[in-house]
Amino acid sequence: MKNQEIRALSVEQLQEQLKAEKQQLQKLTFAHAVSPIENPMRIRESRKLIARLNTAITAKSNQA
């Protein structure tokens, strides 16, 4: 998900996306703990996306 796409979403949509991404990160970390996953960079990408979503939520809530 690109920054333009993130900025276009509403706060509610951002929170839903954040919740889904946190669940995905949890699944990835559990899978990686059991046996190494094929692409471990997905964990890093997921963490960065969570940070971007949190930043966008904070920015939009401060504007309102």
N, C-alpha and C positions, 0 to 999 in steps of 0.2 A: 504494500500500500504506500503510495507516494504522499508527500506532504500536501500537495494540492488536493488530493482526494480526502485527506484527513481534515483540512480546513473547511471543506465543503459540507461536512457532516454537522448535524446538530449535537448538542450536549448529550441528549438521551442516546442518540446513535453511537456517539463516542464511548459512552459508558457501557453499552451493550457490546461493542467491539472490544473494549478493554477486558471485559469479563470473559469473552470467548478466547481472547488471546492468552489470558492468564491460565485458562484451562488447558490450552494447547501447549503452553510452556511446561506446565506440570506434567502432562503426558510425555512430552519429549524428554524431560529430565529423568522421569522414572524409567522410560525405555532405555535411555542411555546408561543408567545405573545398572540395569539388568544385563544388557549386552550392548556393546558399542553400536550406535546408530550409523547409518550409511553416510549421512552428511551432518557432522556435529556443528557446522556453521549455522544451521537452522536455529540452534539454541540461542546463539548470539544475536541473530537477526530478530528473533522473537522478543528478546529482552529490549533491544533497541526500539522496536515497534511499540512495546508497552510504554517505554519512556516518552516516545513521541505523542502517544495518545494521552498520557498524563499531562504533558505540557500543554497540549491543545485544550484539554478540559479546563485546566487552570486559567489559561488565557481567555477562553470564552466566558468563564464564570466571573472573571474580573472585569470584563467589558460590560456585563449586564448589571 
